[in-house]
Amino acid sequence: MKLCHHCGAAWVSEQRFPGRTETCVECEYDLHCCLNCKLYDARAPNQCATPTTEFVLDKEKANFCDEFEFAEDRGPQKADGKAEESRDVWNKLFGE
């Protein structure tokens, strides 16, 4: 079963994966994002098991990745927060 990374609601569709702008019917979070992808790996370079993918800063937001494959039975997840933490430090140093 394909589950939303944010709320765990099931994604039911005839399609193999959601469109880039498709959102969860329960929480309205983006579905075509790194946290819903079976290739997402927080320990891998760029946090992706495929080394040829481009870096995606916000793992919760929709992206254009052609490698996307909806993960099965993964359920709610959170990004590791390092990107957000780094952005906060940058903004404190150089302003927004």
Backbone torsions as a table, in degrees:
resi	resn	phi	psi	omega
1	MET	NA	138.4	-179.5
2	LYS	-95.2	121.5	-172.6
3	LEU	-118.4	145.8	175.9
4	CYS	-64.5	135.0	-179.5
5	HIS	-67.4	-20.6	-176.0
6	HIS	-93.0	-51.3	-174.3
7	CYS	-112.0	-13.3	179.4
8	GLY	85.4	5.2	178.3
9	ALA	-67.2	143.6	180.0
10	ALA	-73.0	139.1	173.5
11	TRP	-100.3	117.0	-177.9
12	VAL	-115.2	122.9	-178.6
13	SER	-161.9	157.6	174.2
14	GLU	-77.3	-19.9	-177.9
15	GLN	-74.6	157.0	178.3
16	ARG	-73.6	-35.3	177.3
17	PHE	-149.9	159.6	-177.9
18	PRO	-72.1	155.0	174.0
19	GLY	-67.3	162.2	-175.0
20	ARG	-59.5	-32.0	-177.3
21	THR	-101.5	5.3	-177.8
22	GLU	-73.2	138.9	-179.2
23	THR	-121.1	162.9	177.7
24	CYS	-66.8	136.7	-179.6
25	VAL	-69.8	-21.9	-178.3
26	GLU	-88.6	-50.9	-172.4
27	CYS	-114.1	-6.6	178.8
28	GLU	65.5	20.0	173.9
29	TYR	-79.2	153.0	178.3
30	ASP	-61.9	140.4	179.6
31	LEU	-97.5	-34.7	-179.5
32	HIS	-86.5	73.9	-176.9
33	CYS	-140.9	165.5	-176.1
34	CYS	-57.5	-41.3	-176.4
35	LEU	-66.9	-15.9	175.6
36	ASN	-98.1	-2.8	-174.6
37	CYS	-90.1	140.8	179.1
38	LYS	-69.4	-15.7	179.1
39	LEU	-87.0	-8.3	179.3
40	TYR	-65.1	128.0	179.0
41	ASP	-145.0	108.4	-175.7
42	ALA	-59.7	-22.1	-177.6
43	ARG	-93.1	-11.1	-176.6
44	ALA	-84.9	159.2	173.9
45	PRO	-58.2	137.0	-175.2
46	ASN	59.0	10.9	-179.7
47	GLN	58.8	35.7	179.7
48	CYS	-139.0	137.2	-179.6
49	ALA	-70.5	-17.8	177.5
50	THR	-98.2	115.1	-175.7
51	PRO	-71.0	-11.3	-177.5
52	THR	-91.2	-3.4	-179.2
53	THR	-77.3	152.9	177.3
54	GLU	-77.4	151.2	179.6
55	PHE	-66.2	134.6	176.1
56	VAL	-117.0	119.0	-175.9
57	LEU	-68.3	-52.1	-176.4
58	ASP	-101.7	105.5	-174.6
59	LYS	-70.8	-15.5	-179.9
60	GLU	-90.0	-12.3	-175.1
61	LYS	-97.3	154.5	178.7
62	ALA	-59.9	147.0	178.6
63	ASN	-143.3	177.5	-176.3
64	PHE	-102.3	17.6	-174.3
65	CYS	-61.0	125.6	178.1
66	ASP	-79.2	-14.1	-178.2
67	GLU	-85.8	-5.9	-174.1
68	PHE	-55.6	130.0	171.2
69	GLU	-137.9	122.2	-175.9
70	PHE	-61.6	127.3	179.0
71	ALA	-69.9	147.5	178.0
72	GLU	-97.3	132.1	173.1
73	ASP	53.0	36.3	179.9
74	ARG	-87.7	-43.9	178.3
75	GLY	76.3	-169.7	-174.4
76	PRO	-57.3	136.5	178.4
77	GLN	-144.8	163.0	174.9
78	LYS	-127.9	149.0	173.0
79	ALA	-67.4	159.9	-175.0
80	ASP	-69.6	-14.6	175.4
81	GLY	85.1	-7.9	-179.0
82	LYS	-64.7	-38.1	179.9
83	ALA	-64.5	-43.9	179.5
84	GLU	-66.3	-41.3	178.1
85	GLU	-61.9	-43.8	178.4
86	SER	-63.7	-40.4	178.6
87	ARG	-62.9	-40.3	178.6
88	ASP	-63.5	-42.7	177.9
89	VAL	-62.9	-44.6	178.4
90	TRP	-58.5	-46.1	-179.3
91	ASN	-64.8	-34.9	177.5
92	LYS	-67.5	-37.1	-179.5
93	LEU	-74.9	-44.9	-170.5
94	PHE	-115.6	-0.2	-179.3
95	GLY	80.5	165.5	-178.6
96	GLU	-88.8	NA	NA
